[in-house]
Amino acid sequence: MIAKLKGLLDSTGIDHAIIDVGGVGYLVGASSRTLAALGSVGEAVTIHTEMLVAADSIRLVGFARAEERDWYRLLTHVQGVGSRVALAILSALEPLELHRAVAMGDKAMIARANGVGPKLAQRIVNELKDKIGTAPAGGPIGIGGLAALPTGGFAADALSALQNLGFKPHEASTAVAAAEEELGDNASLDALVRLALRKAAK
C-alpha cells in the first residue's frame, strides 16, 4: 500500500496532481483544498495518500494533511459516499469545520458540498457522530483517538489494515499507537499489525 509520496509537484488539474517521485509520475486525485495547499509546480511536496484498488484499476487519492485522509476514510465508510463525494465534502469543509458539523448535527453545513443532498448529509451525521467525539473548540483535531496517531513509516498502513478488518477508527488508532510505542519506530509492518490486532482485540 502507498501511504505517502515525497517528490516534486509536476502539474495539477481540476481534480488531480501529478507528483514526480524519482522520475516516476504518480497521478493523485485530490480535493481543491489539498491542491491549493500543494504550492507551485516544481516545488518539493509531501502528500498523504489512500490507495483504491478495484477489479480493473488502481488509483491514488492524496491529502495535504493526515487528518484529511482520516476523514476521507470515515466518509467513504458511509453508505452512498464514494470517493468523489468524499473529496467534494473535503473541498467544501476543513477537517475542523467537518468535525464540528458532524458533532453538532449540522447537516446543512455538510450539504454545502457538491453532490450532497439533505438525506445524505443526515446519514453522514447519523453514522459518524458517535465515532468522532464532541465538537472541538479550536486547534488541531483528531477523530476519536486519532489525535494520538503515531507518525512512523507503517502507522498509516497498519491503521488502514485494522479498519479494513472492521475495527472502528478510534479503536484502530489507539491499538496502532500502543503497538508502535512498544515496538519502536523500526518495527516491520507485519509485526506492527499483529501486535495492534492483539491490543485491539482485548
Summary of the structure (lengths in Angstrom):
residues: 202
radius of gyration: 16.8
end to end distance: 26.7
largest distance: 47.8
contacts: 648
relative contact order: 0.10
helix: 48%
strand: 19%
